[in-house]
Amino acid sequence: KNQLLFGHISTLVFGGLIYILFRANSLLMFDWFHDLSLGHTINSLRNVVSSLRVYLPSWFLFSFPDGLWVFSYVSLMLLIWGNKLHIQSVFWILIVPFIALGSELAQYVGYITGTFDITDVVFYVLGTIIPILLYVRK
């Protein structure tokens, strides 16, 4: 239960809240909020916390949420696989972290558009390793 609540759900929600409250409202998800008639509520929440944005480091706004989402995914996959690493589980546990790291490396070499950021890589790696250290049964 704690792993589901703290390892998966809370990290997923916290990463999402950082995006909702502090990221640019030009992101596609804000169109979805508008379509779901949530735009006014979201804008009100953003207005309440807008003065905090200047105090938040860029790594917190741009890299930390992605690390939290990788952490959330790895925690959930570990839970599904009984917190055990074996030949059958490793692929499913690591596929999202590898895709995240791969997309960052593809940006670095110019294979896909975007800006490579070593801080993103660090948070992807931490988001992968920390739940393994916390939850894998020895």
ABEGO torsion letter per residue (X at the ends): XAAAAAAAAAAAAAAAAAAAAABBAABAAAAAAAAAGAAAAAAAAAAAAAAAAAABBAAAAAAAAAAAAAAAAAAAAAAAAGGBBBAAAAAAAAAAAAAAAAAAAAAAAGABBEBBBAAAAAAAAAAAAAAAAAABBX
